Amino acid sequence: MANLLGLKLHQRLPILAGAYPCSSWVTCTSCSVPKISKIVKKWNTRTPRRLILGLGASFWAQFMSMNDRVGGKSFVASARQTGAVEQTLKNVEWPEQFPFKDEDFQRFDETPDSLFYEAPRFVTHIDNAAIAALTKYYSQVLPPSNTPGVSILDMCSSWVSHYPAGYKQDRIVGLGMNEEELKGNPVLTEYVVQDLNLNPKLPFEDNSFDIITNVVSVDYLTKPLDVFKEMSRILKPGGLAIMSFSNRCFWTKAISIWTSTGDADHALIVGSYFHYAGGFEPPQAVDISPNPGRSDPMYIVYSRKLSTA
Ligand SMILES: C[S@@+](CC[C@H](N)C(=O)[O-])C[C@H]1O[C@@H](n2cnc3c(N)ncnc32)[C@H](O)[C@@H]1O
C-alpha cells in the first residue's frame, strides 16, 4: 500500500524532549514510545511551542485529512517498531507540490548561525554505538579508500566525519560553520566555512562529487530544497547522497517541522527534500540503529543522482 504524507500529533511529540547535546538528556533515546503519554500530558499543560513558532502547523493541517488514506492506521506508528522508518519511504504518493510552508522552517533561535557555531565544539553528537553503526554503514557503501579520482563532500562537517579509520580519497571537502573544527578534521583534504542558511549555493563545479554525506545536521537546514538542488547539481550522475540522523538535535536551531515530529516522520521529511529537489532516484530509508532502545538510534536516508540528470 502506498504511503501518504499523514502524521498524527502524538507521533510528533516525543522528539520535543530530545534536546541536545544531551549531557543531561543522555536518555533522549528513551524519549520515544514508553514516554509518549507523559509527554503528551506535558504538552497539554505547557505553553504550546507550536503556537509560538507555528511549528509545523501548516504541515499538520494539510495532511491530517490524508491520514485515513493510509489504510486506517498510520505508517509511522513508532520508529521503534521494526522497520517503521524503512517502510516510511516505500511507495510514497508525494503530493504534487512541496508540502511544507515557510513557518515549518523557522527555528526557536533565529539569530545568525555564525553566533551559535562561533565557538568550536570538539564533542560527538551521538553515542559511540551509533557512531560505530554509521562508520560500519559507510564501510559498506563508500568507495574503497584511495580509489583514484573519488571526491567526497561532507556537508555540515565538523572535526569528525565518522568515515572508516584511515579512510582517504583524492578529495574530501568539509563544509561547515566552524573553522577550528574543520581544521581539526583529519580526513578532510580541504574545507569551506559557509552558512548554508544564508547562502545555499554550494561553491563547487557541476558533476564533481561521487558522494555527499551529512551527519546529524540535515535538520538545521532552513532552505533544504535549495541545498538539495545544489547537491544534485554537484553530484556526478549516479553519485550518492547519504543523510544520517538520530533523535537528538540542538532543538533551538533545528527547524520546527523537525522538532515537532518523530523519527519516521524525519525520514519522510528528508525523503521529500530529495523528491522535490529533483534529479534524484526515489529516496530510501535504512535503520542502522545499533541497540534499539539502549543506544542512540541511527537512520539513513539516501538517494543517487539520476544517471541521466
Ligand atoms: C550537530 S553538529 C554535527 C557535526 C558533524 N556532522 C558530526 O557528525 O559530528 C551540526 C553541524 O552542522 C553544521 N551546520 C549547522 N548549521 C549550518 C549552516 N547554517 N550551514 C552550514 N553548516 C551548518 C555545523 O557546522 C555543525 O558542524
The ligand as a Tripos MOL2 file, in Angstrom:
@<TRIPOS>MOLECULE
LIG
   27    29     1     0     0
SMALL
NO_CHARGES

@<TRIPOS>ATOM
      1 C1         25.3760   18.5520   15.3520 C.3       1 LIG1
      2 S1         26.7530   19.1690   14.5030 S.3       1 LIG1
      3 C2         27.2400   17.7490   13.5640 C.3       1 LIG1
      4 C3         28.6350   17.8320   13.1180 C.3       1 LIG1
      5 C4         29.1670   16.6100   12.3990 C.3       1 LIG1
      6 N1         28.4590   16.3840   11.1540 N.3       1 LIG1
      7 C5         29.1450   15.4030   13.2920 C.2       1 LIG1
      8 O1         28.5800   14.3970   12.9100 O.co2     1 LIG1
      9 O2         29.7050   15.4560   14.3780 O.co2     1 LIG1
     10 C6         25.9840   20.2400   13.3550 C.3       1 LIG1
     11 C7         26.8870   20.7160   12.2700 C.3       1 LIG1
     12 O3         26.1000   21.3700   11.2940 O.3       1 LIG1
     13 C8         26.8060   22.4660   10.8070 C.3       1 LIG1
     14 N2         25.8280   23.4910   10.4800 N.ar      1 LIG1
     15 C9         24.8280   23.9210   11.2520 C.ar      1 LIG1
     16 N3         24.1760   24.9380   10.6620 N.ar      1 LIG1
     17 C10        24.7820   25.1430    9.4820 C.ar      1 LIG1
     18 C11        24.5900   26.0760    8.4320 C.ar      1 LIG1
     19 N4         23.6520   27.0110    8.5150 N.pl3     1 LIG1
     20 N5         25.4090   25.9990    7.3620 N.ar      1 LIG1
     21 C12        26.3790   25.0780    7.2880 C.ar      1 LIG1
     22 N6         26.6080   24.1590    8.2570 N.ar      1 LIG1
     23 C13        25.8260   24.2030    9.3490 C.ar      1 LIG1
     24 C14        27.6980   22.9440   11.9360 C.3       1 LIG1
     25 O4         28.9050   23.4690   11.4430 O.3       1 LIG1
     26 C15        27.9330   21.6790   12.7380 C.3       1 LIG1
     27 O5         29.1920   21.1620   12.4580 O.3       1 LIG1
@<TRIPOS>BOND
     1     1     2 1
     2     2     3 1
     3     2    10 1
     4     3     4 1
     5     4     5 1
     6     5     6 1
     7     5     7 1
     8     7     8 2
     9     7     9 1
    10    10    11 1
    11    11    12 1
    12    11    26 1
    13    12    13 1
    14    13    14 1
    15    13    24 1
    16    14    15 ar
    17    14    23 ar
    18    15    16 ar
    19    16    17 ar
    20    17    18 ar
    21    17    23 ar
    22    18    19 1
    23    18    20 ar
    24    20    21 ar
    25    21    22 ar
    26    22    23 ar
    27    24    25 1
    28    24    26 1
    29    26    27 1
@<TRIPOS>SUBSTRUCTURE
     1 LIG1         1 GROUP 0 **** ****
